[in-house]
Amino acid sequence: RWTFGGAALFALVAGLGILTKTTAIVLLPVAGLAWILTPATNRRNSALAVALILPLLIAGPWLIRNLQLYGDPFALRVFNEAFVGSAQKSQIQGDGGAFAYWIHWVGWWTIRSIIGVFGYMDIWLNERGTPFSEGPNALYRVLFLAGNLAALAAAGVWRRPGLPEEARRFARIGFGFAGCVLVLFLLFNNRYFQAQGRYMLPAIAPLAATFVAGLGALLRGRWALAGAIVGAVLLGPTL
């Protein structure tokens, strides 16, 4: 249900988020998605206007300052100049082509980073080779497969007959938000090689909710067993 107070609270959080890190602007299209998914009887045009306009007014002074100082509101030009020493897509891709870059490098590195890579991306659980090569990548492969099974099971949960519509809307908004974060991540890696799972951290809530829902479905609600499995996965590599 869209209310003026709820929209104002969202706008405050989104505006402060944009001040903190400009990629928080993805919250605005997510608000639009939430509006589309809300039944027409629960919508208020004034609330939507507050949710979309007030964040820009909150962040406006800083964006105007960037425009005056750097020539664009998000300071992208000066960021690119400062980031010039980082690995570029063209350097990593080399002769391997786009497939090798997006699958072997961006995809495989990011998957392993989300599962567990420590230090400055230099302490691996058992890192070797590509996702298709032989080598001691068994732990990453098993956990990646388990994550995918949980995601498939979660999709089944959210399609169950009788599930409250609010739960379905929560899932759709969460997936929409995660999709926006993923698009920004892919755009960034289309220029710079930054295959690090930390860039997906803004979407940690929908990703975690998906994993929990799927794990609960696979284990038929035996949450003690689920906790033991997750604990073993998290603590196992430290032993």
Helices and strands as residue ranges (DSSP letters): H 4-20, G 22-26, H 27-37, G 40-42, H 45-70, H 76-82, H 89-93, H 97-99, I 100-107, H 108-116, E 117-118, E 123-124, H 138-157, H 165-189, G 197-203, H 204-218, H 223-235, G 236-238
